[in-house]
Amino acid sequence: MLDTGRQHSVPTWLAAPPVPPHIKFASCNVGIVVTSILNGACFAMVFRATAFAEVIVLTCRTAEANALTAMCHMIWAESYSARNNFSVFNDDTADRLRTVVRFLTSNFFGRLHELVIRGHIVNSTRRRHIRIVDVFFAIHLVRLLVTVAILYLFAYNQQVMATFDGIYQKLLTDIMQHGVREVNQRTGHETAGLPGVSFSVDVEKDGFPLLSLRKIPTKIFIAEQIWFISGARKPEVFLRNFTKIWDDFTNPGDVVTVAYGYRWRRHFGRDQLGMLVELLQKDPSSRQGVVVTWDPSSDGLGGASKANVPCPYTFTVNIMGGRLNMMNVVRSNDVILGLPHDVAGFCLLQLVLAQKLGVKPGIYTHTIANAHVYDIHYDAANEMIGRAADAPKVTLQLPDDTYGRAEAKDVSLVDDIDTPLQAQYKPGEAIKGLRIVL
């Protein structure tokens, strides 16, 4: 008998695993064996990315077939490297979970842990043999198909939801409910805002942070980021083929004096972006990968009046554990129009740098000194708060040599990035009438 005593609410047999159970394989109908193998494989694949449970319903006709199903399930789960591997064994002849045993038959299964998420833990093993219910094969087959469909939908809703949508929705809610409301002297508009906002997205695991609560134009941030990487400062060079969002900030010579890319690559007498790449190629452990957009000699502090001063004014890049991380610091962010654009654009830059350096993308962190919603966007904010954040995550795969093609201002690069993005992007309806407050 297994000890069902508890230590700190954990059964002692979980804290100290028992002797591996004895599993006796007997001759079975070939159809049942095949179905058992497919059953184990199917559930492992469905839940290969699930964070909390690996679920398998053992409803074959014989205990031997169920044991085979369990073993196949564990092999498949191991093959897919599930983050946490749990198994729940369901007895169809009772209203409770009857059998919970740990399959620690070798070091190969040593990382697998069996826990019951919900239900009553009952020790029903005898002489360390597995006792599993006998259910007719035909019933099992029908139930298997139905269960797989339900579990697939459940796993989809739990794991594939676009994480950034949830973060963004919570930020909007906090601003609208708790934000400080005051009139901005420069614009004459009231804003609801919060200081010191910061959030992070694990790009490799959670996907590309592209807002899906409303449709946003993707080619704009793609073209803009390519323009930045090229180091240009005239919109007529590449950018105006795709957007005119920087036209309001040009001087009579059609120059954007605060163009971010120009400041990264030329303005301070050094190519910051190029030096960043060289630094991390030579020393991936370096913590000095800082790129600055803000010019303290002329930006802000009540100095010369300008049509625009940088909002994202510095970013830091480092490599940890073979993954490239980026922290983007923003002095002021219009949460409705600016933030989704900036997050997608700078995360795209993170992916480009990761590809250039031959590493995976890691954590993207967005830190804002003043995160605000303008009064003319209050209705849009409330509309998005009420929408369902259930879009599938987006995984952005860049074409080869994106960094080099961006430096060369390759016009075709925009479509090469955008086309696979659009194939995955399933946004809500666009909110019309949104305009930028300058």
Contacts in CASP RR format, 6 or more apart in sequence:
PFRMAT RR
TARGET T0000
AUTHOR 0000-0000-0000
METHOD contacts of the structure
MODEL  1
MLDTGRQHSVPTWLAAPPVPPHIKFASCNVGIVVTSILNGACFAMVFRAT
AFAEVIVLTCRTAEANALTAMCHMIWAESYSARNNFSVFNDDTADRLRTV
VRFLTSNFFGRLHELVIRGHIVNSTRRRHIRIVDVFFAIHLVRLLVTVAI
LYLFAYNQQVMATFDGIYQKLLTDIMQHGVREVNQRTGHETAGLPGVSFS
VDVEKDGFPLLSLRKIPTKIFIAEQIWFISGARKPEVFLRNFTKIWDDFT
NPGDVVTVAYGYRWRRHFGRDQLGMLVELLQKDPSSRQGVVVTWDPSSDG
LGGASKANVPCPYTFTVNIMGGRLNMMNVVRSNDVILGLPHDVAGFCLLQ
LVLAQKLGVKPGIYTHTIANAHVYDIHYDAANEMIGRAADAPKVTLQLPD
DTYGRAEAKDVSLVDDIDTPLQAQYKPGEAIKGLRIVL
1 123 0 8 1.000
1 125 0 8 1.000
2 13 0 8 1.000
2 18 0 8 1.000
2 101 0 8 1.000
2 123 0 8 1.000
2 125 0 8 1.000
3 11 0 8 1.000
3 12 0 8 1.000
3 13 0 8 1.000
4 11 0 8 1.000
4 12 0 8 1.000
4 13 0 8 1.000
4 121 0 8 1.000
4 123 0 8 1.000
5 11 0 8 1.000
5 12 0 8 1.000
6 12 0 8 1.000
7 15 0 8 1.000
11 121 0 8 1.000
13 102 0 8 1.000
14 102 0 8 1.000
14 113 0 8 1.000
14 115 0 8 1.000
17 102 0 8 1.000
17 104 0 8 1.000
18 101 0 8 1.000
18 102 0 8 1.000
18 128 0 8 1.000
19 128 0 8 1.000
20 102 0 8 1.000
20 103 0 8 1.000
20 104 0 8 1.000
20 105 0 8 1.000
21 101 0 8 1.000
21 102 0 8 1.000
21 103 0 8 1.000
21 125 0 8 1.000
21 128 0 8 1.000
21 129 0 8 1.000
21 130 0 8 1.000
22 127 0 8 1.000
22 128 0 8 1.000
22 129 0 8 1.000
23 67 0 8 1.000
23 71 0 8 1.000
23 130 0 8 1.000
24 64 0 8 1.000
24 67 0 8 1.000
24 129 0 8 1.000
25 64 0 8 1.000
25 67 0 8 1.000
25 68 0 8 1.000
26 62 0 8 1.000
26 64 0 8 1.000
28 36 0 8 1.000
28 62 0 8 1.000
28 64 0 8 1.000
28 65 0 8 1.000
28 68 0 8 1.000
29 61 0 8 1.000
29 137 0 8 1.000
31 137 0 8 1.000
32 60 0 8 1.000
32 61 0 8 1.000
32 62 0 8 1.000
32 65 0 8 1.000
32 137 0 8 1.000
33 65 0 8 1.000
33 68 0 8 1.000
35 60 0 8 1.000
35 65 0 8 1.000
35 137 0 8 1.000
35 140 0 8 1.000
35 141 0 8 1.000
35 144 0 8 1.000
36 60 0 8 1.000
36 65 0 8 1.000
36 66 0 8 1.000
36 68 0 8 1.000
36 69 0 8 1.000
36 72 0 8 1.000
37 68 0 8 1.000
37 69 0 8 1.000
37 72 0 8 1.000
39 56 0 8 1.000
39 57 0 8 1.000
39 60 0 8 1.000
39 69 0 8 1.000
39 72 0 8 1.000
39 73 0 8 1.000
39 144 0 8 1.000
40 56 0 8 1.000
40 69 0 8 1.000
40 70 0 8 1.000
40 72 0 8 1.000
40 73 0 8 1.000
40 76 0 8 1.000
41 72 0 8 1.000
41 73 0 8 1.000
41 76 0 8 1.000
42 144 0 8 1.000
42 148 0 8 1.000
43 54 0 8 1.000
43 55 0 8 1.000
43 56 0 8 1.000
43 57 0 8 1.000
43 73 0 8 1.000
43 148 0 8 1.000
43 151 0 8 1.000
44 54 0 8 1.000
44 56 0 8 1.000
44 73 0 8 1.000
44 74 0 8 1.000
44 76 0 8 1.000
44 77 0 8 1.000
44 79 0 8 1.000
44 80 0 8 1.000
44 82 0 8 1.000
45 76 0 8 1.000
45 80 0 8 1.000
46 148 0 8 1.000
46 151 0 8 1.000
46 152 0 8 1.000
46 155 0 8 1.000
47 53 0 8 1.000
47 54 0 8 1.000
47 55 0 8 1.000
47 77 0 8 1.000
47 82 0 8 1.000
47 151 0 8 1.000
47 155 0 8 1.000
48 77 0 8 1.000
48 80 0 8 1.000
48 81 0 8 1.000
48 82 0 8 1.000
49 82 0 8 1.000
49 83 0 8 1.000
49 155 0 8 1.000
49 159 0 8 1.000
49 160 0 8 1.000
50 82 0 8 1.000
50 83 0 8 1.000
50 155 0 8 1.000
50 158 0 8 1.000
50 159 0 8 1.000
51 83 0 8 1.000
51 84 0 8 1.000
51 158 0 8 1.000
51 159 0 8 1.000
52 84 0 8 1.000
52 86 0 8 1.000
52 117 0 8 1.000
53 84 0 8 1.000
53 86 0 8 1.000
53 88 0 8 1.000
53 117 0 8 1.000
54 73 0 8 1.000
54 77 0 8 1.000
54 82 0 8 1.000
54 84 0 8 1.000
54 85 0 8 1.000
54 86 0 8 1.000
54 87 0 8 1.000
55 86 0 8 1.000
55 87 0 8 1.000
55 88 0 8 1.000
55 151 0 8 1.000
56 69 0 8 1.000
56 70 0 8 1.000
56 73 0 8 1.000
56 87 0 8 1.000
56 88 0 8 1.000
56 89 0 8 1.000
57 90 0 8 1.000
57 143 0 8 1.000
57 144 0 8 1.000
57 147 0 8 1.000
58 66 0 8 1.000
58 69 0 8 1.000
58 70 0 8 1.000
58 89 0 8 1.000
58 90 0 8 1.000
58 132 0 8 1.000
58 133 0 8 1.000
59 66 0 8 1.000
59 90 0 8 1.000
59 92 0 8 1.000
59 133 0 8 1.000
59 135 0 8 1.000
59 139 0 8 1.000
59 140 0 8 1.000
59 143 0 8 1.000
59 144 0 8 1.000
60 66 0 8 1.000
60 69 0 8 1.000
60 132 0 8 1.000
60 135 0 8 1.000
60 137 0 8 1.000
60 140 0 8 1.000
61 134 0 8 1.000
61 135 0 8 1.000
61 136 0 8 1.000
61 137 0 8 1.000
61 140 0 8 1.000
62 134 0 8 1.000
63 130 0 8 1.000
63 131 0 8 1.000
63 132 0 8 1.000
63 134 0 8 1.000
66 130 0 8 1.000
66 132 0 8 1.000
67 130 0 8 1.000
67 132 0 8 1.000
70 87 0 8 1.000
70 89 0 8 1.000
70 103 0 8 1.000
70 130 0 8 1.000
71 103 0 8 1.000
73 87 0 8 1.000
74 85 0 8 1.000
74 87 0 8 1.000
74 103 0 8 1.000
74 109 0 8 1.000
74 112 0 8 1.000
77 85 0 8 1.000
77 112 0 8 1.000
78 85 0 8 1.000
78 108 0 8 1.000
78 109 0 8 1.000
78 111 0 8 1.000
78 112 0 8 1.000
84 113 0 8 1.000
85 111 0 8 1.000
85 112 0 8 1.000
85 113 0 8 1.000
86 112 0 8 1.000
86 113 0 8 1.000
86 114 0 8 1.000
86 115 0 8 1.000
86 117 0 8 1.000
87 103 0 8 1.000
87 112 0 8 1.000
87 114 0 8 1.000
88 97 0 8 1.000
88 100 0 8 1.000
88 114 0 8 1.000
88 116 0 8 1.000
88 117 0 8 1.000
89 97 0 8 1.000
89 98 0 8 1.000
89 99 0 8 1.000
89 100 0 8 1.000
89 101 0 8 1.000
89 132 0 8 1.000
90 97 0 8 1.000
91 97 0 8 1.000
91 98 0 8 1.000
91 99 0 8 1.000
91 132 0 8 1.000
91 133 0 8 1.000
92 133 0 8 1.000
92 135 0 8 1.000
93 133 0 8 1.000
93 135 0 8 1.000
96 119 0 8 1.000
96 120 0 8 1.000
96 122 0 8 1.000
97 116 0 8 1.000
97 119 0 8 1.000
97 120 0 8 1.000
97 121 0 8 1.000
97 122 0 8 1.000
98 122 0 8 1.000
98 124 0 8 1.000
98 131 0 8 1.000
98 133 0 8 1.000
99 122 0 8 1.000
99 124 0 8 1.000
99 125 0 8 1.000
99 130 0 8 1.000
99 131 0 8 1.000
99 132 0 8 1.000
100 114 0 8 1.000
100 115 0 8 1.000
100 116 0 8 1.000
100 121 0 8 1.000
100 122 0 8 1.000
100 123 0 8 1.000
101 114 0 8 1.000
101 125 0 8 1.000
101 130 0 8 1.000
102 113 0 8 1.000
102 114 0 8 1.000
103 109 0 8 1.000
103 112 0 8 1.000
103 114 0 8 1.000
104 110 0 8 1.000
104 112 0 8 1.000
124 131 0 8 1.000
125 131 0 8 1.000
156 392 0 8 1.000
157 390 0 8 1.000
160 392 0 8 1.000
160 393 0 8 1.000
161 389 0 8 1.000
161 390 0 8 1.000
161 391 0 8 1.000
161 392 0 8 1.000
161 393 0 8 1.000
162 206 0 8 1.000
162 207 0 8 1.000
162 209 0 8 1.000
162 210 0 8 1.000
162 212 0 8 1.000
162 389 0 8 1.000
162 391 0 8 1.000
162 392 0 8 1.000
162 393 0 8 1.000
162 394 0 8 1.000
163 201 0 8 1.000
163 202 0 8 1.000
163 206 0 8 1.000
163 207 0 8 1.000
163 209 0 8 1.000
163 393 0 8 1.000
164 201 0 8 1.000
164 206 0 8 1.000
164 209 0 8 1.000
164 210 0 8 1.000
164 211 0 8 1.000
164 343 0 8 1.000
165 211 0 8 1.000
165 212 0 8 1.000
165 213 0 8 1.000
165 389 0 8 1.000
165 391 0 8 1.000
166 389 0 8 1.000
167 199 0 8 1.000
167 201 0 8 1.000
168 211 0 8 1.000
168 213 0 8 1.000
168 339 0 8 1.000
168 340 0 8 1.000
168 384 0 8 1.000
169 213 0 8 1.000
169 384 0 8 1.000
169 385 0 8 1.000
169 386 0 8 1.000
169 387 0 8 1.000
169 389 0 8 1.000
171 197 0 8 1.000
171 199 0 8 1.000
171 335 0 8 1.000
171 371 0 8 1.000
172 335 0 8 1.000
172 373 0 8 1.000
172 381 0 8 1.000
172 384 0 8 1.000
172 385 0 8 1.000
173 385 0 8 1.000
174 194 0 8 1.000
175 192 0 8 1.000
175 193 0 8 1.000
175 194 0 8 1.000
175 335 0 8 1.000
175 371 0 8 1.000
175 372 0 8 1.000
175 373 0 8 1.000
175 381 0 8 1.000
176 192 0 8 1.000
176 373 0 8 1.000
176 378 0 8 1.000
176 381 0 8 1.000
176 382 0 8 1.000
176 385 0 8 1.000
178 194 0 8 1.000
179 192 0 8 1.000
179 193 0 8 1.000
179 194 0 8 1.000
180 192 0 8 1.000
180 193 0 8 1.000
180 194 0 8 1.000
181 190 0 8 1.000
181 191 0 8 1.000
181 192 0 8 1.000
181 193 0 8 1.000
182 190 0 8 1.000
182 191 0 8 1.000
183 189 0 8 1.000
183 190 0 8 1.000
183 191 0 8 1.000
184 190 0 8 1.000
184 191 0 8 1.000
187 374 0 8 1.000
187 437 0 8 1.000
187 438 0 8 1.000
189 374 0 8 1.000
189 375 0 8 1.000
189 376 0 8 1.000
189 437 0 8 1.000
190 374 0 8 1.000
190 375 0 8 1.000
191 372 0 8 1.000
191 373 0 8 1.000
191 374 0 8 1.000
191 375 0 8 1.000
192 372 0 8 1.000
192 373 0 8 1.000
192 375 0 8 1.000
192 378 0 8 1.000
193 370 0 8 1.000
193 371 0 8 1.000
193 372 0 8 1.000
193 373 0 8 1.000
194 370 0 8 1.000
194 371 0 8 1.000
194 372 0 8 1.000
195 369 0 8 1.000
195 370 0 8 1.000
195 371 0 8 1.000
196 367 0 8 1.000
196 368 0 8 1.000
196 369 0 8 1.000
196 370 0 8 1.000
196 371 0 8 1.000
197 333 0 8 1.000
197 367 0 8 1.000
197 368 0 8 1.000
197 371 0 8 1.000
198 365 0 8 1.000
198 366 0 8 1.000
198 367 0 8 1.000
198 368 0 8 1.000
199 365 0 8 1.000
199 366 0 8 1.000
200 363 0 8 1.000
200 364 0 8 1.000
200 365 0 8 1.000
200 366 0 8 1.000
201 207 0 8 1.000
201 209 0 8 1.000
201 343 0 8 1.000
201 347 0 8 1.000
201 363 0 8 1.000
201 364 0 8 1.000
202 362 0 8 1.000
202 363 0 8 1.000
203 209 0 8 1.000
203 347 0 8 1.000
203 350 0 8 1.000
203 351 0 8 1.000
203 361 0 8 1.000
203 362 0 8 1.000
203 363 0 8 1.000
203 364 0 8 1.000
204 323 0 8 1.000
204 360 0 8 1.000
204 361 0 8 1.000
204 362 0 8 1.000
206 393 0 8 1.000
207 393 0 8 1.000
207 394 0 8 1.000
207 395 0 8 1.000
207 396 0 8 1.000
208 344 0 8 1.000
208 347 0 8 1.000
208 351 0 8 1.000
208 393 0 8 1.000
208 394 0 8 1.000
208 395 0 8 1.000
208 396 0 8 1.000
208 421 0 8 1.000
209 343 0 8 1.000
209 344 0 8 1.000
209 347 0 8 1.000
209 364 0 8 1.000
210 216 0 8 1.000
210 218 0 8 1.000
210 340 0 8 1.000
210 344 0 8 1.000
210 394 0 8 1.000
210 421 0 8 1.000
210 425 0 8 1.000
211 340 0 8 1.000
211 343 0 8 1.000
211 344 0 8 1.000
211 427 0 8 1.000
212 389 0 8 1.000
212 391 0 8 1.000
212 425 0 8 1.000
212 426 0 8 1.000
212 427 0 8 1.000
212 428 0 8 1.000
213 384 0 8 1.000
213 387 0 8 1.000
213 389 0 8 1.000
213 427 0 8 1.000
213 428 0 8 1.000
214 380 0 8 1.000
214 384 0 8 1.000
214 387 0 8 1.000
214 427 0 8 1.000
214 428 0 8 1.000
214 429 0 8 1.000
214 430 0 8 1.000
214 431 0 8 1.000
215 427 0 8 1.000
215 428 0 8 1.000
215 429 0 8 1.000
215 430 0 8 1.000
216 340 0 8 1.000
216 341 0 8 1.000
216 344 0 8 1.000
216 427 0 8 1.000
217 243 0 8 1.000
218 344 0 8 1.000
218 418 0 8 1.000
218 421 0 8 1.000
218 422 0 8 1.000
218 425 0 8 1.000
219 242 0 8 1.000
219 243 0 8 1.000
219 414 0 8 1.000
219 418 0 8 1.000
220 242 0 8 1.000
220 243 0 8 1.000
220 245 0 8 1.000
220 341 0 8 1.000
221 341 0 8 1.000
221 344 0 8 1.000
221 345 0 8 1.000
221 348 0 8 1.000
222 242 0 8 1.000
222 345 0 8 1.000
222 348 0 8 1.000
222 414 0 8 1.000
222 417 0 8 1.000
222 418 0 8 1.000
222 421 0 8 1.000
223 238 0 8 1.000
223 239 0 8 1.000
223 241 0 8 1.000
223 242 0 8 1.000
223 243 0 8 1.000
223 414 0 8 1.000
224 239 0 8 1.000
224 243 0 8 1.000
224 245 0 8 1.000
224 246 0 8 1.000
224 345 0 8 1.000
225 345 0 8 1.000
225 346 0 8 1.000
225 348 0 8 1.000
225 349 0 8 1.000
225 352 0 8 1.000
225 406 0 8 1.000
226 238 0 8 1.000
226 406 0 8 1.000
226 409 0 8 1.000
226 410 0 8 1.000
226 413 0 8 1.000
226 414 0 8 1.000
227 235 0 8 1.000
227 237 0 8 1.000
227 238 0 8 1.000
227 239 0 8 1.000
227 259 0 8 1.000
227 261 0 8 1.000
227 409 0 8 1.000
228 259 0 8 1.000
228 260 0 8 1.000
228 261 0 8 1.000
228 264 0 8 1.000
228 349 0 8 1.000
229 261 0 8 1.000
229 273 0 8 1.000
229 349 0 8 1.000
229 352 0 8 1.000
229 403 0 8 1.000
229 406 0 8 1.000
229 407 0 8 1.000
230 237 0 8 1.000
230 238 0 8 1.000
230 261 0 8 1.000
230 406 0 8 1.000
230 407 0 8 1.000
230 408 0 8 1.000
230 409 0 8 1.000
231 259 0 8 1.000
231 261 0 8 1.000
231 262 0 8 1.000
231 264 0 8 1.000
231 265 0 8 1.000
231 266 0 8 1.000
232 238 0 8 1.000
232 239 0 8 1.000
232 259 0 8 1.000
232 261 0 8 1.000
232 262 0 8 1.000
232 409 0 8 1.000
233 255 0 8 1.000
233 256 0 8 1.000
233 257 0 8 1.000
233 259 0 8 1.000
233 261 0 8 1.000
233 262 0 8 1.000
234 250 0 8 1.000
234 254 0 8 1.000
234 255 0 8 1.000
234 256 0 8 1.000
235 244 0 8 1.000
235 246 0 8 1.000
235 247 0 8 1.000
235 250 0 8 1.000
235 254 0 8 1.000
235 256 0 8 1.000
236 254 0 8 1.000
237 409 0 8 1.000
238 409 0 8 1.000
238 411 0 8 1.000
239 246 0 8 1.000
240 247 0 8 1.000
241 411 0 8 1.000
242 414 0 8 1.000
246 256 0 8 1.000
246 259 0 8 1.000
248 307 0 8 1.000
248 308 0 8 1.000
248 438 0 8 1.000
249 256 0 8 1.000
249 258 0 8 1.000
249 307 0 8 1.000
249 308 0 8 1.000
250 256 0 8 1.000
251 257 0 8 1.000
256 262 0 8 1.000
256 308 0 8 1.000
257 306 0 8 1.000
258 293 0 8 1.000
258 295 0 8 1.000
258 299 0 8 1.000
258 306 0 8 1.000
258 308 0 8 1.000
258 309 0 8 1.000
258 310 0 8 1.000
260 293 0 8 1.000
260 310 0 8 1.000
260 312 0 8 1.000
261 273 0 8 1.000
261 293 0 8 1.000
263 292 0 8 1.000
263 293 0 8 1.000
263 295 0 8 1.000
263 310 0 8 1.000
264 271 0 8 1.000
264 272 0 8 1.000
264 273 0 8 1.000
264 291 0 8 1.000
264 293 0 8 1.000
265 271 0 8 1.000
265 272 0 8 1.000
265 273 0 8 1.000
265 274 0 8 1.000
267 295 0 8 1.000
268 292 0 8 1.000
268 295 0 8 1.000
272 291 0 8 1.000
272 292 0 8 1.000
273 291 0 8 1.000
276 289 0 8 1.000
276 291 0 8 1.000
276 317 0 8 1.000
276 353 0 8 1.000
277 353 0 8 1.000
277 356 0 8 1.000
277 357 0 8 1.000
277 403 0 8 1.000
279 286 0 8 1.000
279 288 0 8 1.000
279 289 0 8 1.000
280 286 0 8 1.000
280 289 0 8 1.000
280 317 0 8 1.000
280 319 0 8 1.000
280 324 0 8 1.000
280 357 0 8 1.000
281 357 0 8 1.000
284 319 0 8 1.000
284 322 0 8 1.000
284 357 0 8 1.000
284 359 0 8 1.000
285 319 0 8 1.000
286 318 0 8 1.000
287 318 0 8 1.000
289 316 0 8 1.000
289 317 0 8 1.000
289 318 0 8 1.000
290 314 0 8 1.000
290 315 0 8 1.000
290 316 0 8 1.000
291 314 0 8 1.000
291 315 0 8 1.000
291 316 0 8 1.000
291 317 0 8 1.000
292 313 0 8 1.000
292 314 0 8 1.000
293 310 0 8 1.000
293 312 0 8 1.000
293 313 0 8 1.000
293 314 0 8 1.000
294 309 0 8 1.000
294 310 0 8 1.000
294 313 0 8 1.000
294 314 0 8 1.000
298 304 0 8 1.000
298 306 0 8 1.000
299 306 0 8 1.000
299 309 0 8 1.000
299 310 0 8 1.000
299 313 0 8 1.000
300 306 0 8 1.000
300 309 0 8 1.000
310 331 0 8 1.000
311 330 0 8 1.000
311 331 0 8 1.000
311 332 0 8 1.000
311 333 0 8 1.000
311 338 0 8 1.000
311 342 0 8 1.000
312 328 0 8 1.000
312 329 0 8 1.000
312 330 0 8 1.000
312 342 0 8 1.000
312 346 0 8 1.000
313 329 0 8 1.000
313 330 0 8 1.000
313 331 0 8 1.000
314 329 0 8 1.000
315 326 0 8 1.000
315 327 0 8 1.000
315 328 0 8 1.000
315 329 0 8 1.000
315 346 0 8 1.000
316 326 0 8 1.000
316 327 0 8 1.000
316 329 0 8 1.000
317 324 0 8 1.000
317 325 0 8 1.000
317 326 0 8 1.000
317 350 0 8 1.000
317 353 0 8 1.000
318 324 0 8 1.000
318 325 0 8 1.000
319 325 0 8 1.000
319 357 0 8 1.000
319 359 0 8 1.000
322 359 0 8 1.000
322 360 0 8 1.000
323 354 0 8 1.000
323 359 0 8 1.000
323 360 0 8 1.000
323 361 0 8 1.000
323 362 0 8 1.000
323 363 0 8 1.000
324 350 0 8 1.000
324 353 0 8 1.000
324 354 0 8 1.000
324 357 0 8 1.000
324 359 0 8 1.000
324 360 0 8 1.000
324 361 0 8 1.000
324 362 0 8 1.000
325 350 0 8 1.000
325 362 0 8 1.000
325 363 0 8 1.000
325 364 0 8 1.000
325 365 0 8 1.000
326 346 0 8 1.000
326 347 0 8 1.000
326 349 0 8 1.000
326 350 0 8 1.000
326 353 0 8 1.000
326 363 0 8 1.000
326 364 0 8 1.000
326 365 0 8 1.000
327 365 0 8 1.000
327 367 0 8 1.000
328 342 0 8 1.000
328 346 0 8 1.000
328 364 0 8 1.000
328 365 0 8 1.000
328 366 0 8 1.000
328 367 0 8 1.000
329 367 0 8 1.000
329 369 0 8 1.000
330 342 0 8 1.000
330 366 0 8 1.000
330 367 0 8 1.000
330 368 0 8 1.000
330 369 0 8 1.000
331 368 0 8 1.000
331 369 0 8 1.000
331 370 0 8 1.000
332 368 0 8 1.000
332 369 0 8 1.000
332 370 0 8 1.000
332 372 0 8 1.000
333 339 0 8 1.000
333 342 0 8 1.000
333 368 0 8 1.000
333 370 0 8 1.000
333 371 0 8 1.000
333 372 0 8 1.000
334 372 0 8 1.000
334 373 0 8 1.000
334 374 0 8 1.000
334 377 0 8 1.000
334 436 0 8 1.000
334 437 0 8 1.000
335 371 0 8 1.000
335 372 0 8 1.000
335 373 0 8 1.000
335 381 0 8 1.000
336 373 0 8 1.000
336 374 0 8 1.000
336 377 0 8 1.000
336 380 0 8 1.000
336 381 0 8 1.000
336 434 0 8 1.000
337 377 0 8 1.000
337 434 0 8 1.000
337 436 0 8 1.000
339 366 0 8 1.000
339 368 0 8 1.000
339 371 0 8 1.000
342 366 0 8 1.000
343 364 0 8 1.000
343 366 0 8 1.000
346 364 0 8 1.000
346 366 0 8 1.000
347 364 0 8 1.000
348 396 0 8 1.000
348 417 0 8 1.000
350 361 0 8 1.000
350 362 0 8 1.000
350 364 0 8 1.000
351 361 0 8 1.000
351 396 0 8 1.000
351 398 0 8 1.000
351 402 0 8 1.000
352 398 0 8 1.000
352 402 0 8 1.000
352 403 0 8 1.000
352 406 0 8 1.000
353 403 0 8 1.000
354 360 0 8 1.000
354 361 0 8 1.000
354 362 0 8 1.000
355 398 0 8 1.000
355 402 0 8 1.000
355 403 0 8 1.000
356 402 0 8 1.000
356 403 0 8 1.000
356 404 0 8 1.000
373 381 0 8 1.000
374 437 0 8 1.000
376 435 0 8 1.000
376 437 0 8 1.000
377 434 0 8 1.000
380 431 0 8 1.000
380 434 0 8 1.000
383 431 0 8 1.000
384 431 0 8 1.000
387 428 0 8 1.000
391 426 0 8 1.000
391 427 0 8 1.000
391 428 0 8 1.000
392 424 0 8 1.000
392 426 0 8 1.000
394 421 0 8 1.000
394 424 0 8 1.000
394 425 0 8 1.000
395 424 0 8 1.000
396 417 0 8 1.000
396 420 0 8 1.000
396 421 0 8 1.000
397 420 0 8 1.000
398 417 0 8 1.000
399 405 0 8 1.000
399 413 0 8 1.000
399 416 0 8 1.000
399 417 0 8 1.000
402 413 0 8 1.000
402 417 0 8 1.000
405 413 0 8 1.000
406 413 0 8 1.000
END
